[in-house]
Amino acid sequence: MADEPDSLVVGVDYGTLSGRAVVVRVRDGAELGTGVHAYRHGVIDRTLPATGRALPPDWALQVPEDYLDVLRIAVPAAIADAGVDPARVIGIGTDFTACTMVPTTGDGTPLCDLPEFAGNPHAYVKLWRHHAAQPQADRINALARERGEKWLPRYGGLISSEWEFAKALQLLEEAPEVYSAMERWVEAADWIVWRLTGAYVRNACSAGYKGIHQDGEYPAADFLAQLNPAFADFVTEKLDQPIGRLGDRAGGLSAEAAAWTGLPQGIAVAVGNVDAHVTAPAAGAVEPGQLVAIMGTSTCHVLNGDTLREVPGMCGVVDGGIVDGLWGYEAGQSGVGDIFAWYIEHQVPESCHVQARARGLSVHELLTELAANQRVGEHGLIALDWHSGNRSVLVDHELSGMVLGQTLSTRPEDVYRALLEATAFGTRTIVETFTAAGVPVDEVIIAGGLVRNAFLMQLYSDILGMPLSIIRSTQGPALGSALHAAVAAGAHPDVRSAATAMGSVDRAVYRPRPAEAAAYDRLFAEYTALHDHFGRGGNDVMRRLRAMRRSAIESKEK
């Protein structure tokens, strides 16, 4: 049945705020139906729902039951939307935000589901944007440099506070009772596959990029013991698990999961994957030099290369991290769409909201329209896009956002445009860092929800000085997961073949305009000067302010 033209697969993309399912035809990648479910608890970053307990700054948690609701609601909705017989579905694939971690018992039960831990925030899912483990990340980096650990250059010289080891060390040191009860420290990408199949398989992507798994090894026990003696057996006791290749079959759909989804029991379930990396094949980006920027609440940049290079400040390079046979590189920006949304929600005056409603527009649409009428540099501003810290190339989540040049004549659309430009400058910094390190970027392909903003896309093309290609699918990660499900089910021999048959992209949709590109070169020089001054030790005021904020909040709570 796997090679029949009308065979179908389902891809499920777990994002920051919701899960999306798509039904896809195996032979050509046609998307026949979709379903979306918003997480009931969303992102927990202020108070714990079970108790009302206030959370410290830089925390971001989630409730794993919300992820199961996506299977119960979004998958059947996608099948209904497609109007197809679920018996035609031969496989299901999933992707997840990363690094999003679930502390569990030995059978995969999340610790927050146990009555004794329902009131402990450390028992909940630590979402990718949980940045409270920065002190632990700093210690990991310092010790790795001191010892000359060979894996550190594979991550651009810095391990992020978002990743597996820093978050686990924070758990150990701040909640040892939870750490002791935890038998498995599980990437959410693998936890959902565990729940679908009953089999716990680590995926190669998360293990390599977020779990410091290089050349078949994790950091050594003596290294971990130097961080904290109780951390010495973290890998062997809490983390280590068989690692599955991307596109492999993790197992068959269990009876329980079949009942949740309405899909046939026993169909192939693909090894888990990360939302950004799974999108590259969906955009046809399976060859060296094709950089895919998945732009949503954050932006993740993934790129294949045929040689191993050490790129300062990137998120990692992993053998087969995107497709077999190539080195997969990752970089990213912790805040993009989140920054725009924060500005609209908290900074824009009510008069703009009233004006937008009167014209039947969203505030984003209104400010985009007003900003588009400006010439480059007309607003007189420059911004730093660090409102959620800097993932690449500085790897420092103590950094914060900034807008320079405001006067009494500065208008909301001025700041809005400056923030849009700042995120594009951040992407240009990443592209230039790759290129300087010997990893060429020949094509930039954009995926994610922000592709709908044509002004933003043109702005990125002008700032990068490169054409932008656009993925055709509006559900790039979900399509990528479906593509991997087709490989796991045997409908395509490998991910490259599946990408050729099922992927879709429109080439060079936006091209840089010479006059605007030249003007942005001058603004980018100013961005770089600020970037290096505040991000590379010229002035540590951002770190000092964050420390003062934490101290004041802790004092207030006491």
N, C-alpha and C positions, 0 to 999 in steps of 0.2 A: 504493500500500500504506500510505502514511503516515496516511491517514485511516480505516483499517479499525479497528473497535472493539477487536479483539483484538491490535493492535500493541503491542509492548513496548519499553521503554527500560531501560538500566542506568545507575545512578548509583554512583560510587565516591568515597567520602570518605576522604581521607588524614589521619589524626589524628596525635597526638604519638607514640603507642606502637603503633598498628596501622592497617590499612586495612580498610574495610568496603564491600562491594558489595551492592546491592539491585536486584532485578528488579521493575519497576513497570509496571502497565497504563496505557496512555496516556489512555484515555477517562475514568478516574475516580481515578487515583492509587493504586489498590489495590497493596499491597506483597505480592508473590507468593513471594519467596524471598530469603534473605540468605546472605552468606558473609563470614567474618572471617579475617584473617591478621595475627598479631602479628609485627612486624619482628624479624628474627633478631638484629640488633645493638642494637635499642632506641635509647635515648638515650645517646650517648657523652659523658660529662661528667667522667670520672676518668682513664682511660687510653686511648690509641689502640690499637685491636685489632691492627693490623698489627705494632706494635713494642713495645707495653707502655709507651710513653712517657707520663709523667704529664702531664695537662693542667692549665693554670693555673685559678684560681677563675673562676667565671662563664662558663665555656665550655660549649657544648652542640652536639654534632655528630651527624650521621647518615650512613648509607651508602646511596647512591642505588639500589644493587642491591636493597635491601629493598623499595623502591617498585615495582620491576618484578615482584617476587615476588607482590605483591598482585594484579597482573593475571593472573599465571599460576595462582594458587591461589584467591583469594577470588572472582574473577569466575566461573570454572567451577563453584565450589561453590555460588554463588548460583543459577546456572542449574539445577544439579542439584536444589537445594532446592526451587526453583519447579516442577520437573518439566515444563518447557516446551521446545518446539523452539527452539533459538537462532536459527533462520531467521526467527522472528517479531520479533526485535530490530531496530529501525530506527535506533537511535542510542545513544551512550554519552556521559555527561558526568562530569566529575571536579571535585573541590574539594580544597584543600590548606590546611594551616596556613600562616600568614604572620606575619611575613616570614621565609620559609625559602629560603635562597639556595644555588644550585649553580654553582660555577665550572667552566666547560667549555671545550673546544676549539671550533673553528668548526663542527664537525659534531655538537656536543652531547655529546661524550664527557666525562664528569666527570673532572677532573684527578686525583682520587684513584684512578681506575682505571689511570692510567699508572704503570709501575714506578718511574720517577724521582721520583714525588711520593707514593707510597703511605705513606711515613713522615712526611709533612709535614701536620700537622693543618689548616693553612690550605687544603689542597687538597680537604677534605671539605665536605659540606653543613653550612652554619651554620644550625642550627635556629632557629625563632622565638625561643626563650628563651635563645639565646646573647646574654649581656649584657656581654661583655668589650669592646665597642666604646663604652662610656660616655664615655671621654675624647674620642674622635672626635666623638661626638654633642654633647658640651659645646662643642667648638670650632665645629661647624657652627652651633649655636644662637647662640653669641656673635657670630660673624661675620655671620650673617643679621640679627640685631638691629642690629648696628653699621651695616650697609649699608641697613637698611630694606627687606629683600627682601619683595616683595608676596605671595609664597607662604606666608610663615611664619604669618600669622594664620589661614590655612586649616587649620593643624594645631594650633590652640590656642596658638600661640606657642612650641612646642617640638617638635623632631624627636627621635624615639626612637632609642636605641642598637640597638633590634631591627630597624631598617629598612635599606633597600638601601644608602643612601649611607654611613651610619656604618660598616656592616660592610665595605663595599668599601674605605673609607679605611683601616680597620684592616688589611685584607689588604695594601694597598699598602705601608703603613708598617712592618709587621712581617714580611712575606714578599714582598719586591719581585720575587723570582724567580718565585714563583707568580703574582703579579699580571701580570707580563710575559707569561707563558705562557698566561694566561687570555684567550681571545678573546670569550667571552660570559659575562656575569654574569646568571644566569637564575633567576627565581622558580621554585620547585619546581612551582607550579601550572601554569606554562607548559612546564617541562621534560617533565612527564609527557605533556602534549598533543603536544609535539614528538616524543616517542617513539611515541605512538599513531598519528601521521599523517605524520611526516617533515617537517612544516611548523612553523616557529617563529613563533608569533603571541603577542605580549604581550596579556594581558587587561587591560581597562580598570579593573577593581577593584584589582588589585595595583599597577598603574602609578600610579593616583591616590592610594591610601592609603599605600602603602609606598615608592613611587618618586618622590614629589614632582613628579608630572606634573599641572600645572594650566594651564587655558586653552591647551592645546596645546603647552606648553613644559615643559622641565626646567630646573633651575638653570643659569645661564649659565656658559660656560667660564671667564670671568674670576673669577667667584665660586669655582669649583673650584680654579683656579690659586692663589688666595690661601690656600686650605687647604693645598695642596701643589702645587708646580709640575708634578709628574708626574701629578697628578689632573685636569689641565685638559681632556684629551680623553676622560675616562671615559665621558661620555654618548655621544659619537659613535663611539668605538672599541669600547666594551664593553657598552653598555646599550641603546641605541636600536634599536627594532624596530617594525614595523607593529603597531598596537593594535587588537584586535578587541573589538566590543561584546559585552556579556553576552547569551547566548542565540544568538549567531551561530554559524555552522558554521566551525570552524577548518580542516576538511579531512575526508577520508575515512579510514576505518580501514585502515592498511597491511596488507600480506600478513603481515609479521612479527608485528604486534600481533594480527591475526586468529588466527594460530597460537597465540599466548600465551593468548588469552581464549576461543577457541572460538566467537567471534562472526563474523558474515559480513563479509568484506572489503568495504570501500567504504562501509559505513554511516556516518552522520553522527557526527562527533566535535565536541562543543560547545567553544567557547572556554573556557579555564580560569576558575576562580573561587576565592574564598576561603571557607573552611568556614563562617564566621559569616554572611557576606553572602548566600551561596547558600541559607541556611536560611530567611531572611525570607519569600520567596514560598511555601516549603513550609508555613509557619505562616499563610499568608494575609495576611501583613503587607506590603501593597504600597501603602498609603495613608499620608498624613502623620499623625504622632502615635502610630503603633504601634511601640513599642520591643520588640525581640526580644533577650532575654538568653540566649545559648547557654552553658550552664553545664556545664563538664567540668573538666579539669585547670586550665584558666583560664576566665574568662568574657569573652566579647566582646558588646558592646551595639551593635546597629545600629538605625537609626531613619531613616525618610524624612521630609523636610520640603519644603514647596513654596516656601520662600524661603531665601536664602543668609544665614547668620548666622555670626559668629565666636564660637566657644565656647571659653573658656579650658581648656587642658589636654586637649582631646579628641584622638583619633587622626587626625582628618581629616574633611573634607567634600568630596565629589566629585560632580560633575554626572553623573547616571546611574550612580553607584557601586553602586546596588542594583537599581533599575529605571529605565528611560528616562523622562525628563520630570520627575524629582524629584531633589532634592539628597539624597544618601545620607550620613548622619552615622555615625561610628564612635567608640566609646570602649571601654575594657576594663580588666580586672583581670588582672595577670600570674599570680597564683596564687589558686586557689580549691580545687578538688578536690585539687590537689597539696599544699596546706597540710594538709588533713584527713589525707591519706595519709601525709605526713611525720610528723605527730603520732602516728598509730597505729603507724608502723613504728619510730620512734626515741625516743618519749617515754613511751608507755603502758607501765606495768609488766607483767611476765609474768603476774601474778595475774589481770589483766583478760583476757588471752588464754586462760588456763586456764578462767576462768569462762564466756567466750563459747563455747569448744569444748564445754564440758559442757552448755550449753543449746542447742547446734546453731545458734548465731548467729555472724555475723561480729562483729569488734570494733566496727566502725562501727554495726552494729545494736544491740549492747549499750549503747554509750555514748549513742546517740541515745535509746534507751528510758529510760536513767537521767536524761539531760538534760531529757527531756520532762516529767519529774515535778517540775521546779523552777518556781518563779515567776520572773518577769522580775527580774533583779538579785540573785537569791538567792545566786549564786556570788560576788558582790562583786568581779568582774573586768571589765576592759575590755582589748581587744586591738587591735592594728594589723595589718592583713592585708597586710603588705609583705614576706613571706618570700621572694618572688621579685621584689622591687622594686615600684614603683608605676607602672602604665601610665597611668591616668587618675585624678585630674586633675593630678597633679604631674609625671608623665613623668620619673621619676627612679629608675633601677635601682640606685643606690647606697643607697637606703633599705632598711631591714630590719624584720623582724617584732618584735612586742613584746607581752608580756602583763603588765598592771599590776594589782596588788592581791593577789598570791599570798601565802598564809600557810601555816603548818604544817597547817592543816585543809583546804587546797585539795585536791580530789580530781580524778582524771582526767576525769570527766564535766564538771566545772566548766570546766576549760580547753577541753575539746572544744566545749562550748556557746559559750564566749566567742569561739572561733575561727569557729564558724558565724555568730555575730552580727556579727563584724567584717567578714566578706565581704558581709553584707547592708548594713551601714553604708556600705561602700565603694560598693555599687550605689546606695544612696540619695544619696550625695555626687554621683555622676554624674548621676542623674536631676535633682537640684536644680540642678546646674550647667547642664544643658540648658535647663531651664525658665527660669532667671534670665537666660539669654542670648537668650530669645525663640524657643526651639524647644520647643513644648509636647509633653509626654508624656501622652497620653490613655489609653493602654492598655499594660500590660506583659505580654508573652507569654514564657513560659519554654520553652526547648528544651534538649536535652542530657541526659546520663546522670543528673544530679543530680535531675531531676524525680521520680525514683522515691522520694526521701526526703520523705514527706508532712510530717514535722515541720519539715524545712528549708523547704519551700515555705510552710507556714503562718507560720513565723518571718519569711520575706521579706515576706509580705503585711502582717504586723503592723508591721514596721519601715518599709516603704515607705508604709504607710497607704493602699494601693491594692489592688484586686482583682488576682489573677493568673490569666491564661489559660494553658492548657497545650497545646502541640502534641500531636496524637494519635500521630504517628509516633515510634517509638523510634530511628529513623535519620533525623533531620531533615536533616542536611547531605546525606546520600546521596540522600534523596528530592528535595531541592532540585536536586542535580546531575542526577538523572533528569528532573526537570521542565524544566531547561534543555536537556537532550538532546532532549526532545520538541519544543521550539521550534526547535532547530537542524535537526531532521529535517523540519520543516514540518508537524508534526501539530497544533500550536497556533500561532496567528498571532504571539503575543508572550508575554512573561513574565507579564503581568497575566492574560491569558486562561488560560494554563496554571495559574497559581495558583488561579484560580476553579475549574477542573476537577479539579486534582490535589492541591491543598493541603488541610490539615485542622487544625482547632484546636477545643478546648473552651473556651468563654468563662467567665471569672470562677469558676474552679473553687475558688479559695481567696479568702476575703474577710477584711479586717482585723477583729480583735476590739477593740472600743473601749478596754477597760481595758488590754490588753496594748500596744496602739498608743500610748496615753498614757504608759505606763511606759517604753517604748522611746524616746519623744521625749526623755526626760530622759537616758537612757544615750547617745543619739546626740549630745546636746550635749557630753557628756564625750569621746566619740570625736572630735568635731570639734575640740575644744580640743587634744587630743593630736596629731591629724592636722596641724593648722596649726603647732603648736609644733615638732614634729620634721620636718615636711615643707616648711615655708615659711621656714626660716632662724632660728627661735627658738633652736634648738640643733642643731649639725651633728655631734653625737656619732656618729650612725650612719655618716656618711661617713668620719669619722676612724677608727672601728673597722674599716671595710672596708679602708682604706688600710693600717692596721697589720697586718691579716690577710694581705693580699697581700705585704707586705714580709717578714713572718715566714716565709711559705711559700717565697718566692723565696730567702731567706737559707738556709733549711733544705735546699733542693734544691741550692744551690751547694756 
